[in-house]
């Protein structure tokens, strides 16, 4: 079986062909780039201009014919409305033209499932940290439950906004990580953990109002926010009695965050996993693979049911494949 997956929730439009055995035959992506961040309609126009070429290239690289495709999967949400609509339109058109089933995939769950495919994690807690999302997720009683999340903005978005105010290009996370290595003093910032949830916007405001060297602010932003994430992840491990942590999302490429999670899991006698960098960020292979899992367990949708869901909750999805 060949599943074609389309990812287009934010800055990246991508197409991937995956087999039912988990072999990723192709993965082609095109990323919208803007120094000041993502403009949703401009990003959607970018996706519309590249989606057909992206699909064709992924089919060619997989060395199959379009008639060999058995299922079309697409990122149904959460994400930016204009981008999601462009991607969904392409997926519907492809599904109808090939007369094959259509599967709408939750973007957050796809990060978890590609992580399980690409690592040895079997039943982990997922610490999912990206631009628009920050969640601690685990499987329980037929669904992926959210055991903690941001109450305001995603950590990646917070870092990008801080970076923009400091004259850094988008995305700011990698540059903040580099500057943080030069930091020598921990600046006092709000440590905002509310039960199992976290808040970031107040930390950013406080950092912007501090009179301190930029490298110290970057260092302090990382130390404070990553400690918050490590705390709630450790508490989730204890609560659901699991012994694996899986990292997902673009922000988890940060080596300091990885080292904190590694230390915490070792002290608990648990294991931690992170997939290759190309599978941490938004990628179409995660949509194709999760689409396969869903279809193989009997889940698909009609074109009429394929409306996008900008605020598609992780715990809305009935996990029929586990």
Secondary structure, DSSP 8 states (H G I E B T S, - for coil): -EEEEEE-SSSEEEEEEEETTS-EEEEEEEE---TT---HHHHHHHHHHHHHHHHHHHHHHHT--GGG--EEEEEEESS-HHHHHHHHHHHHHHHHHHT-EEEEEEHHHHHHHHHHHHSS-SS-EEEEE-SS-EEEEEEETTEEEEEEEBSS--HHHHHHHHHHHTT--SS-HHHHHHHHTT--S-------EETTEE--HHHHHHHHT--S-HHHHHHHHHHHHHHHHHHHHHHHHHHHT--EEEEESGGGG-HHHHHHHHHHHHHHT-EEEE--HHHHS--HHHHHHHHHHHHHTT--B-GGG----TT--GGGSB-TT-
